[in-house]
Each structure stands twice: as C-alpha cells, then as structure tokens.
Amino acid sequence: MELRIANPGSRHLLILVHGLNGSFKSWEGTSQRFIENLQTANAIQPFDVYLFQYPTTIFQLTGLKKVLHTAQRFLRNKPKEDVQGFNTGIGDISKILESDIRDVAGNYDTISFIAHSMGGLVVKSAICWMPEAIREKVRLVISLSVPHLGANMAKVRKLLFGKHPQLVDLKGMGEFTTDLNRRYANLKPQPRIYYQTGKQDTVVCEAAAIPGIINMEDTTTTQDNHFSVLLIKDPNQNHLFRTILRELTAAVKPHQGIDIGIAEGTNVGVLLGILATRLKIQLDLTAFTAEELAQPLRQGNLSDASAADLIGKIGQLTIGPFPLYTVEEVGASNHYIIKKINP
C-alpha cells in the first residue's frame, strides 16, 4: 500500500483497491479521478488515504515468457520494483492486502475501503483473512461494479486469454466466488457494504453487483458503464461521489471527538435518542425500565472520543440514582447494546 493523502493526527484509514487490468492510475492522475477529488473534499479530513496496487494484466505471461522475463531481470540487473509482476489469483492478492493492513492497523480506529470491480473481491477475501481484532475496525466497503457472483468476461477467458488465474476466479457462480461468499457470510462481525451498479455496465450485471436481498438504502444505481464509474466530472453534481462522502462520514462519526450539551431536566431516553440520530447508530435500551429512561439529567456537557465511551458517562449526570451499566458495540455494526451491571 502507498500513502496518497495524509491528515495529521488521523485515526481513520481509507484504502482504494483497483480492479482487473487496473493500477494506481485507476484512482489518480487527472482532475476527474478519485484522489484528486478526495483531496479537496472536507469529508476526507479524518482519513489517511492509501492505494493498493497488485499485478494484473489481461494478456498474461506464459510459462516460457515468465522464464525469459526472469532471465532479463538478471541480465539487466534491473531492480524488482521496476518490473511488472505476473498475474496471481484473487486469494493470493488478498493475503498481501491483509498483511499490509495488519502492518498499519494499530495506528487507526477504523478502516474503510473503496473498491472497483475485481478489487471488491480482493477486499472481501482480505477481510476474511483478518484477525477479529482488526476486522472489528472495518466499518465500510464501497462496492463499485464488483462482481460478487462472478463476471461475464470470464466466459471468454479460455478462447482469448488462456488459463488466466484472475479470470478463472471471476467465473460466474464459480468455485472461488461461491467459497468467498460463504466465508464472508459466516463472518462475525461483518462490515457494512454499500453497493453500486451501473445501467450501462456490460461487464458486471446488476444481479452480480448487488447480490441477494440487500436493503435499498445500502444500494445505488447509476448510468455508468464499468469504467466511467471511476470518473468524477463534477463532484458537486456527481450523486455517487456525494453518496460515498456521506457514507464515509457516517462510518467514522461514532469514533471521532463527540461533544454534546445537556439542558437541565432533559431525560436519559431523550438524550440517547438525540445521540442515536446525530451519530446514525442503533441503541438497544431494553435493559432499562421506562422509569429509568425518564430520569432527568443535570445541565452540563459531555465529550469523549467515541460514542460508546460518551454513552457510558450519561448515567453520571442523572439527578437521582441510576443503575450501573456497560456499553458494548456489536462487532463493527454501529449497533450498541447497553447492559446493566448486577441488575
């Protein structure tokens, strides 16, 4: 991974992962690319932004060409980093991404991804390899034209491209995607995925880009083809780009500095409702009785680095006695359960 946008003091990591036959240039290099537009977006200020690149070409090296390619490196004494590698399977690529993330994860409270096409499968597979402690930090995956069930292009791989390992993995309802979706479905916790599909996309059909029964609020449909989805001609008029910024903001909001003023007499239930709406989180309050939630609060201010810690302080401001409790987040879901201690 390579750092592209650094924000001093950032505790939130955003990683962009390109698709088949892509590269860093998929995300940067012109005024219409993501990196250039993210650099001017206020919503990106909490994040450090990295790009992940891996070898991927449509016309791959054959066995003989690999041998000749390696020989040329020795004969020319050319550094490895100046030579493009050869194609490997999606699972192998994902292990490299997971290792890169593991190396920096300790510096961040949350991890988010924007992934295009095959890059989305790389990300899903990498999440499956992650230790639970790191996976719990993954808050959001923006899925842009990702073939979750495989892609049409894989059908012609043998005729045009031979035994291409990445196209083998992309086979519609094939062994790799079937196994990956099974592994991902069994993950606990499971990060949120926001799905995009393009009506002009002839590479990844809508059924593959938005698989199964998905909440409509977690999807968007655009007029894009498979490649134009990466172009942002006007960030103010691009619905998808604005949606991505909104989703990124919501993903980290419960994990940034939070400050809220409390008016005298505001009750516990009302304040928790205000916080849930403001931070876009779900609260399980079933541990409390109606009388406990109606407890009035003293005037004051609450501030903390995270929603869980801030909610844990509310009971200290009640005018009358209030039961002791803990606040637990369910995985990486922005769903918080409040439990009484020795109820």
KOLKERO-591792 format. One line per field, with one value per residue: residue number from 1; residue in one letter; x, y, z of N, C-alpha, C in turn. Coordinates in steps of 0.2 Angstrom, whole numbers, m for minus. Layout:
REM residues N
pos: (NUM,...)
code: (A,...)
nx: (X,...)
ny: (Y,...)
nz: (Z,...)
cax: (X,...)
cay: (Y,...)
caz: (Z,...)
cx: (X,...)
cy: (Y,...)
cz: (Z,...)
//
This chain:
REM residues 343
pos: (1,2,3,4,5,6,7,8,9,10,11,12,13,14,15,16,17,18,19,20,21,22,23,24,25,26,27,28,29,30,31,32,33,34,35,36,37,38,39,40,41,42,43,44,45,46,47,48,49,50,51,52,53,54,55,56,57,58,59,60,61,62,63,64,65,66,67,68,69,70,71,72,73,74,75,76,77,78,79,80,81,82,83,84,85,86,87,88,89,90,91,92,93,94,95,96,97,98,99,100,101,102,103,104,105,106,107,108,109,110,111,112,113,114,115,116,117,118,119,120,121,122,123,124,125,126,127,128,129,130,131,132,133,134,135,136,137,138,139,140,141,142,143,144,145,146,147,148,149,150,151,152,153,154,155,156,157,158,159,160,161,162,163,164,165,166,167,168,169,170,171,172,173,174,175,176,177,178,179,180,181,182,183,184,185,186,187,188,189,190,191,192,193,194,195,196,197,198,199,200,201,202,203,204,205,206,207,208,209,210,211,212,213,214,215,216,217,218,219,220,221,222,223,224,225,226,227,228,229,230,231,232,233,234,235,236,237,238,239,240,241,242,243,244,245,246,247,248,249,250,251,252,253,254,255,256,257,258,259,260,261,262,263,264,265,266,267,268,269,270,271,272,273,274,275,276,277,278,279,280,281,282,283,284,285,286,287,288,289,290,291,292,293,294,295,296,297,298,299,300,301,302,303,304,305,306,307,308,309,310,311,312,313,314,315,316,317,318,319,320,321,322,323,324,325,326,327,328,329,330,331,332,333,334,335,336,337,338,339,340,341,342,343)
code: (M,E,L,R,I,A,N,P,G,S,R,H,L,L,I,L,V,H,G,L,N,G,S,F,K,S,W,E,G,T,S,Q,R,F,I,E,N,L,Q,T,A,N,A,I,Q,P,F,D,V,Y,L,F,Q,Y,P,T,T,I,F,Q,L,T,G,L,K,K,V,L,H,T,A,Q,R,F,L,R,N,K,P,K,E,D,V,Q,G,F,N,T,G,I,G,D,I,S,K,I,L,E,S,D,I,R,D,V,A,G,N,Y,D,T,I,S,F,I,A,H,S,M,G,G,L,V,V,K,S,A,I,C,W,M,P,E,A,I,R,E,K,V,R,L,V,I,S,L,S,V,P,H,L,G,A,N,M,A,K,V,R,K,L,L,F,G,K,H,P,Q,L,V,D,L,K,G,M,G,E,F,T,T,D,L,N,R,R,Y,A,N,L,K,P,Q,P,R,I,Y,Y,Q,T,G,K,Q,D,T,V,V,C,E,A,A,A,I,P,G,I,I,N,M,E,D,T,T,T,T,Q,D,N,H,F,S,V,L,L,I,K,D,P,N,Q,N,H,L,F,R,T,I,L,R,E,L,T,A,A,V,K,P,H,Q,G,I,D,I,G,I,A,E,G,T,N,V,G,V,L,L,G,I,L,A,T,R,L,K,I,Q,L,D,L,T,A,F,T,A,E,E,L,A,Q,P,L,R,Q,G,N,L,S,D,A,S,A,A,D,L,I,G,K,I,G,Q,L,T,I,G,P,F,P,L,Y,T,V,E,E,V,G,A,S,N,H,Y,I,I,K,K,I,N,P)
nx: (4,2,4,m7,m15,m12,m17,m14,m13,m24,m35,m41,m43,m43,m44,m40,m44,m40,m47,m48,m34,m31,m23,m13,m16,m30,m36,m30,m22,m28,m39,m52,m51,m52,m43,m39,m51,m55,m45,m49,m60,m70,m75,m66,m56,m54,m47,m33,m27,m24,m17,m19,m10,m8,m1,m9,m14,m22,m18,m8,9,15,21,34,37,38,50,59,57,61,75,79,79,89,100,100,101,91,81,68,57,55,50,36,25,18,2,m8,m19,m35,m36,m23,m18,m26,m21,m9,m14,m21,m10,m3,m12,m13,0,m1,m13,m13,m12,m24,m42,m53,m57,m59,m65,m64,m68,m66,m73,m65,m57,m65,m68,m55,m54,m65,m60,m48,m53,m59,m47,m43,m38,m49,m49,m44,m53,m64,m62,m66,m76,m84,m87,m86,m93,m90,m97,m93,m90,m99,m104,m97,m91,m96,m86,m77,m82,m76,m63,m55,m54,m49,m39,m32,m27,m30,m27,m34,m46,m51,m55,m65,m75,m93,m103,m94,m81,m72,m79,m91,m86,m80,m90,m97,m88,m87,m101,m102,m94,m92,m88,m97,m93,m101,m107,m109,m117,m115,m122,m121,m131,m126,m117,m108,m100,m101,m116,m131,m137,m126,m118,m126,m129,m141,m153,m154,m154,m162,m158,m144,m139,m135,m140,m133,m130,m118,m105,m94,m82,m83,m88,m78,m74,m75,m83,m89,m89,m98,m110,m111,m119,m116,m102,m105,m113,m104,m95,m104,m107,m94,m92,m102,m98,m87,m91,m96,m84,m76,m71,m83,m95,m108,m121,m131,m147,m154,m165,m167,m172,m165,m168,m172,m160,m152,m159,m157,m143,m142,m148,m140,m127,m130,m132,m137,m146,m148,m159,m166,m163,m166,m179,m194,m196,m183,m177,m183,m177,m172,m159,m144,m139,m126,m111,m105,m92,m81,m70,m77,m93,m97,m90,m94,m108,m107,m105,m117,m125,m119,m124,m137,m151,m156,m153,m145,m144,m129,m120,m114,m108,m108,m102,m109,m99,m93,m104,m110,m120,m126,m126,m134,m130,m135,m126,m125,m140)
ny: (m6,11,28,41,52,61,65,75,67,59,45,36,25,24,14,12,1,m6,m13,m28,m27,m15,m1,11,22,20,27,40,54,63,77,72,60,50,52,65,72,68,75,88,87,91,80,71,73,67,56,45,41,27,19,3,m8,m21,m34,m36,m40,m41,m49,m61,m67,m81,m98,m100,m87,m81,m87,m81,m68,m67,m71,m59,m50,m53,m52,m39,m33,m27,m18,m26,m19,m11,m19,m26,m37,m54,m61,m67,m77,m71,m74,m75,m62,m55,m59,m52,m39,m40,m42,m30,m21,m26,m22,m8,m6,m4,9,15,18,15,7,9,5,9,0,m6,m16,m31,m28,m27,m40,m44,m36,m41,m55,m52,m47,m58,m65,m58,m55,m56,m44,m34,m35,m30,m17,m13,m3,0,m4,2,m3,m4,m8,m22,m39,m49,m61,m66,m63,m58,m58,m68,m79,m79,m82,m93,m94,m82,m78,m88,m99,m89,m84,m75,m72,m85,m86,m77,m82,m84,m88,m97,m108,m100,m88,m93,m100,m89,m80,m88,m89,m76,m73,m80,m73,m65,m51,m42,m31,m16,m16,m5,m5,m2,m1,m1,5,5,m5,m18,m28,m32,m38,m32,m41,m48,m37,m32,m43,m55,m52,m36,m22,m8,5,3,3,9,15,19,28,24,15,1,7,21,24,27,40,57,70,81,85,91,88,75,61,49,51,61,53,43,51,55,42,38,48,45,33,35,44,40,38,48,64,68,79,86,96,97,101,107,95,87,71,54,45,53,60,50,46,58,57,45,48,59,53,42,29,13,9,m2,m2,m11,m15,m6,1,10,20,22,27,39,47,63,74,83,100,101,97,84,75,65,53,43,35,25,27,40,38,30,38,45,41,46,59,60,66,59,43,30,15,5,2,m5,m2,m9,m12,m20,m30,m22,m14,m2,m3,m3,m11,m9,m14,m18,m18,m31,m31)
nz: (0,m3,3,0,3,17,33,47,63,60,64,56,43,25,11,m6,m19,m34,m50,m61,m73,m69,m60,m50,m58,m60,m50,m49,m56,m65,m66,m65,m57,m42,m31,m33,m32,m19,m12,m11,m4,11,19,19,28,41,37,33,17,7,m7,m15,m25,m37,m47,m62,m78,m93,m104,m100,m95,m102,m97,m103,m106,m94,m89,m98,m95,m81,m83,m91,m81,m72,m82,m85,m73,m66,m54,m44,m41,m52,m62,m69,m61,m63,m66,m52,m42,m35,m22,m17,m19,m10,2,3,3,16,24,23,28,41,46,48,55,69,70,68,71,64,48,31,14,m3,m17,m34,m46,m49,m38,m27,m23,m19,m8,0,2,9,21,26,29,40,57,71,79,71,60,67,66,53,45,33,16,1,m14,m30,m45,m43,m45,m37,m39,m49,m66,m83,m92,m89,m96,m108,m107,m109,m123,m127,m118,m112,m98,m87,m71,m63,m70,m70,m57,m57,m63,m67,m53,m49,m42,m34,m31,m25,m14,m7,m5,4,15,19,22,34,43,59,67,54,41,35,18,5,m10,m28,m44,m62,m75,m88,m88,m95,m91,m78,m72,m65,m56,m51,m46,m36,m25,m20,m6,m3,7,1,5,6,m7,m24,m40,m55,m71,m76,m86,m84,m82,m82,m70,m62,m64,m61,m66,m62,m45,m37,m44,m45,m40,m35,m30,m20,m12,m8,0,10,16,21,30,39,43,52,61,74,80,82,89,101,106,117,122,137,142,157,165,154,149,151,141,130,128,124,112,104,102,95,83,79,77,69,74,81,96,109,121,130,142,151,162,159,168,172,160,160,169,174,169,175,170,158,150,139,133,122,115,108,103,112,124,127,129,140,150,153,163,175,176,180,190,200,208,198,188,187,172,157,140,125,109,95,86,71,69,72,81,97,112,128,144,160,175,187,188)
cax: (0,6,0,m8,m17,m11,m20,m11,m17,m29,m36,m46,m39,m46,m40,m44,m42,m42,m49,m44,m31,m31,m17,m14,m19,m37,m38,m26,m18,m32,m44,m58,m50,m54,m38,m39,m57,m55,m40,m52,m67,m69,m77,m60,m51,m52,m44,m27,m29,m19,m19,m16,m9,m6,0,m15,m15,m27,m13,m3,15,15,27,41,39,40,57,63,56,66,82,81,80,96,105,100,102,85,78,62,51,54,47,29,24,13,m5,m9,m26,m38,m35,m16,m18,m30,m17,m4,m18,m22,m3,m1,m16,m10,6,m3,m19,m13,m12,m31,m48,m57,m54,m64,m62,m67,m66,m69,m73,m62,m54,m70,m67,m49,m56,m69,m56,m44,m57,m60,m41,m41,m39,m55,m47,m43,m59,m69,m61,m68,m83,m87,m84,m90,m93,m91,m97,m90,m94,m99,m106,m93,m92,m97,m80,m74,m84,m72,m56,m51,m53,m44,m34,m29,m29,m29,m29,m39,m52,m53,m58,m70,m81,m99,m105,m88,m79,m69,m84,m95,m82,m78,m97,m99,m84,m89,m107,m101,m90,m95,m93,m97,m94,m106,m106,m113,m117,m117,m122,m122,m136,m123,m111,m109,m95,m104,m123,m134,m138,m119,m115,m130,m131,m146,m158,m150,m158,m162,m154,m137,m138,m137,m139,m131,m130,m111,m103,m90,m76,m85,m90,m72,m73,m80,m83,m91,m90,m105,m116,m110,m123,m112,m97,m108,m115,m98,m93,m109,m106,m88,m93,m106,m94,m82,m94,m96,m77,m72,m72,m90,m97,m115,m123,m137,m151,m157,m171,m168,m171,m160,m171,m172,m153,m150,m162,m153,m136,m143,m150,m134,m122,m133,m131,m143,m146,m153,m160,m171,m160,m168,m186,m197,m194,m175,m176,m187,m173,m169,m152,m142,m136,m119,m108,m102,m87,m77,m68,m81,m100,m98,m87,m98,m114,m106,m105,m123,m128,m116,m127,m144,m152,m157,m148,m146,m140,m123,m121,m109,m110,m105,m104,m109,m94,m92,m110,m113,m126,m123,m131,m132,m131,m134,m121,m129,m146)
cay: (0,18,33,46,58,61,70,74,65,54,39,33,23,23,11,11,m5,m6,m20,m31,m23,m8,1,17,26,20,32,46,57,68,81,68,54,50,55,72,75,67,79,94,86,91,74,66,76,62,49,44,38,23,15,m4,m10,m28,m36,m38,m39,m45,m54,m63,m70,m89,m101,m98,m80,m80,m89,m76,m62,m68,m70,m52,m46,m55,m50,m32,m31,m22,m19,m30,m14,m8,m24,m28,m44,m58,m62,m72,m77,m66,m76,m73,m55,m53,m61,m47,m33,m41,m41,m23,m18,m28,m18,m2,m6,m2,17,18,16,12,5,9,3,10,m5,m6,m22,m37,m26,m28,m47,m44,m34,m46,m60,m49,m46,m65,m67,m53,m57,m52,m38,m29,m35,m26,m10,m12,0,1,m6,5,m8,m1,m13,m28,m45,m53,m68,m68,m58,m61,m58,m74,m84,m80,m82,m98,m93,m76,m76,m94,m100,m83,m86,m70,m74,m91,m84,m72,m86,m83,m93,m102,m111,m95,m83,m96,m101,m82,m78,m92,m87,m69,m73,m83,m68,m61,m46,m42,m24,m14,m15,m1,m7,2,m5,4,3,4,m10,m24,m32,m35,m37,m29,m47,m49,m31,m32,m50,m57,m47,m31,m16,m2,11,1,2,15,13,25,27,22,8,m2,11,28,25,29,46,62,76,87,82,94,85,68,59,43,54,64,47,40,55,54,36,39,52,41,27,37,48,37,36,55,68,70,84,87,100,94,106,105,92,83,64,50,42,59,62,44,47,63,54,40,51,63,48,37,22,10,8,m7,0,m15,m17,0,2,16,25,24,31,45,50,69,75,90,103,100,95,78,74,59,51,38,35,20,30,45,35,27,44,49,39,50,66,59,70,54,37,27,9,5,m1,m5,m1,m14,m12,m27,m30,m16,m13,4,m6,m3,m14,m6,m19,m17,m22,m33,m28)
caz: (0,m3,6,m5,7,24,38,54,69,58,67,51,37,19,6,m13,m22,m41,m52,m66,m78,m67,m57,m47,m62,m60,m45,m48,m62,m69,m62,m64,m53,m35,m27,m34,m29,m12,m8,m10,0,18,22,19,33,46,35,29,11,4,m13,m15,m32,m37,m54,m66,m85,m97,m108,m96,m97,m102,m94,m106,m106,m87,m88,m101,m91,m76,m86,m92,m75,m70,m87,m85,m66,m65,m48,m45,m41,m59,m66,m68,m60,m67,m63,m47,m40,m31,m15,m16,m19,m4,8,3,6,23,28,23,33,48,47,50,58,76,70,66,75,59,42,26,8,m9,m22,m40,m50,m45,m32,m21,m21,m16,m1,4,4,14,27,28,32,46,64,73,82,65,56,70,64,46,46,27,10,m5,m19,m36,m50,m40,m47,m31,m41,m55,m72,m90,m96,m88,m100,m114,m105,m112,m130,m128,m113,m109,m91,m83,m64,m60,m74,m68,m51,m59,m67,m64,m49,m49,m36,m30,m28,m21,m7,m4,m2,10,20,21,26,41,47,64,64,46,40,30,11,1,m17,m34,m51,m67,m80,m94,m87,m99,m89,m72,m72,m59,m51,m48,m42,m30,m24,m14,m4,0,9,m4,7,5,m14,m28,m47,m59,m78,m78,m88,m80,m81,m81,m63,m58,m67,m57,m70,m57,m39,m35,m47,m46,m35,m32,m26,m14,m8,m5,5,16,19,24,36,44,46,57,66,81,83,82,95,101,111,117,128,140,146,164,165,149,152,148,135,125,126,120,105,101,101,90,77,77,76,65,77,84,103,112,128,133,149,156,163,157,173,172,154,161,174,172,169,177,165,158,143,138,127,123,108,104,106,117,130,129,132,147,155,154,170,180,176,182,196,205,207,191,189,184,166,152,133,120,102,92,80,68,66,74,85,103,117,135,149,167,180,193,188)
cx: (4,1,m1,m11,m16,m14,m18,m15,m23,m29,m40,m42,m44,m42,m44,m40,m45,m45,m45,m41,m30,m24,m19,m18,m27,m40,m35,m23,m21,m37,m51,m57,m52,m50,m38,m45,m57,m50,m44,m59,m66,m71,m71,m55,m49,m48,m37,m29,m23,m22,m15,m16,m6,m5,m7,m15,m19,m23,m7,3,13,21,33,42,41,47,61,63,61,73,84,82,87,101,105,101,97,82,71,56,50,51,40,29,19,7,m5,m16,m28,m36,m28,m15,m21,m25,m11,m8,m19,m15,m1,m6,m14,m4,4,m9,m19,m13,m19,m36,m53,m54,m60,m61,m67,m64,m69,m68,m70,m59,m59,m70,m60,m50,m60,m65,m51,m47,m58,m53,m39,m42,m45,m54,m46,m50,m64,m68,m64,m75,m87,m83,m89,m88,m95,m91,m93,m94,m94,m101,m102,m95,m93,m91,m76,m76,m80,m65,m52,m49,m48,m38,m30,m31,m26,m31,m35,m46,m55,m57,m64,m76,m87,m101,m100,m86,m76,m75,m89,m92,m81,m85,m99,m95,m86,m96,m107,m97,m95,m89,m92,m98,m99,m104,m111,m112,m119,m117,m123,m126,m132,m117,m113,m104,m98,m112,m125,m135,m131,m116,m119,m133,m136,m150,m154,m155,m157,m157,m146,m135,m139,m136,m138,m131,m123,m111,m98,m84,m78,m86,m84,m70,m78,m79,m84,m93,m97,m111,m116,m113,m119,m106,m99,m110,m109,m95,m97,m108,m99,m88,m97,m102,m89,m85,m94,m89,m73,m74,m79,m91,m104,m117,m130,m141,m154,m164,m172,m167,m167,m162,m170,m165,m150,m152,m159,m146,m137,m144,m144,m129,m124,m131,m138,m142,m151,m153,m165,m169,m164,m176,m188,m195,m187,m174,m179,m183,m171,m162,m150,m139,m129,m117,m105,m98,m83,m75,m72,m88,m100,m95,m92,m105,m113,m105,m112,m126,m125,m120,m134,m145,m153,m152,m150,m142,m134,m124,m115,m112,m105,m107,m104,m105,m93,m98,m113,m120,m123,m129,m129,m135,m130,m129,m124,m135,m151)
cy: (6,23,39,53,57,67,70,72,60,48,34,31,21,20,10,6,m5,m13,m23,m26,m16,m7,7,22,26,25,39,48,62,71,77,61,55,54,63,76,74,72,86,93,86,85,69,68,71,56,50,40,34,20,8,m6,m17,m29,m39,m36,m43,m51,m55,m66,m78,m91,m99,m91,m78,m81,m84,m70,m62,m67,m63,m48,m47,m52,m42,m29,m26,m24,m22,m25,m11,m13,m26,m35,m48,m59,m68,m72,m72,m67,m74,m66,m52,m54,m55,m41,m34,m40,m34,m19,m20,m24,m11,m1,m3,6,20,14,13,11,5,7,7,5,m5,m13,m28,m35,m27,m36,m48,m42,m39,m52,m58,m49,m53,m67,m63,m57,m53,m45,m32,m29,m30,m18,m8,m9,0,m1,m3,0,m5,m6,m19,m34,m50,m60,m70,m63,m62,m62,m65,m80,m85,m80,m87,m97,m87,m75,m82,m95,m95,m84,m81,m71,m80,m90,m80,m76,m86,m89,m99,m104,m105,m91,m87,m97,m94,m80,m82,m90,m81,m69,m76,m79,m65,m57,m45,m34,m22,m13,m10,m2,m3,m3,0,1,1,m2,m16,m29,m36,m33,m35,m35,m49,m44,m30,m38,m51,m52,m42,m25,m10,3,9,0,9,12,20,23,25,15,6,2,18,29,27,37,51,68,82,84,85,91,78,64,53,46,57,58,44,44,55,48,36,43,49,36,29,41,46,37,43,58,70,74,86,91,97,100,103,101,87,75,60,47,47,60,56,44,52,60,49,43,55,58,43,30,19,8,3,m5,m4,m17,m12,m1,9,22,27,28,38,49,57,70,82,93,102,99,88,78,68,58,46,38,31,23,36,43,32,32,47,47,43,57,66,63,65,48,33,21,9,1,m1,m4,m5,m13,m19,m27,m23,m13,m6,3,m7,m6,m11,m12,m17,m21,m24,m30,m31)
cz: (0,m1,1,m2,14,28,45,59,67,62,62,45,31,14,m1,m16,m29,m44,m57,m71,m75,m63,m53,m51,m63,m55,m45,m55,m66,m64,m61,m60,m46,m31,m27,m31,m22,m8,m7,m6,7,21,23,24,38,44,32,23,8,m3,m13,m22,m32,m45,m57,m73,m88,m101,m104,m99,m97,m98,m96,m106,m99,m86,m91,m97,m85,m78,m87,m86,m72,m75,m86,m78,m64,m58,m49,m45,m48,m64,m64,m66,m64,m63,m58,m45,m35,m23,m13,m15,m12,2,8,6,14,27,28,28,40,50,50,54,65,76,69,71,70,52,37,19,2,m14,m28,m43,m46,m39,m26,m19,m17,m9,3,6,9,20,30,32,39,52,66,75,77,61,60,69,57,47,39,21,5,m11,m25,m42,m49,m42,m42,m33,m47,m61,m78,m93,m95,m92,m106,m113,m108,m119,m131,m124,m110,m102,m86,m76,m61,m64,m72,m61,m52,m62,m63,m60,m48,m42,m31,m27,m24,m14,m4,m1,4,16,23,25,33,46,53,68,57,45,35,23,8,m7,m22,m40,m56,m73,m87,m94,m90,m97,m82,m72,m65,m53,m48,m44,m36,m28,m19,m12,0,2,3,m2,7,m2,m18,m35,m51,m66,m80,m82,m83,m78,m79,m73,m59,m60,m63,m61,m66,m50,m36,m38,m48,m39,m31,m28,m20,m9,m4,1,11,19,23,31,41,47,52,62,73,84,82,88,95,107,111,123,130,144,152,163,159,151,148,142,129,123,122,113,101,98,95,83,74,74,71,68,80,92,105,119,132,140,154,156,160,162,173,166,155,166,171,173,172,170,165,151,144,132,128,115,104,107,112,124,132,132,139,152,157,161,176,181,178,189,202,204,201,191,185,177,162,145,129,113,99,85,78,65,67,78,92,108,124,140,156,171,186,193,194)
//
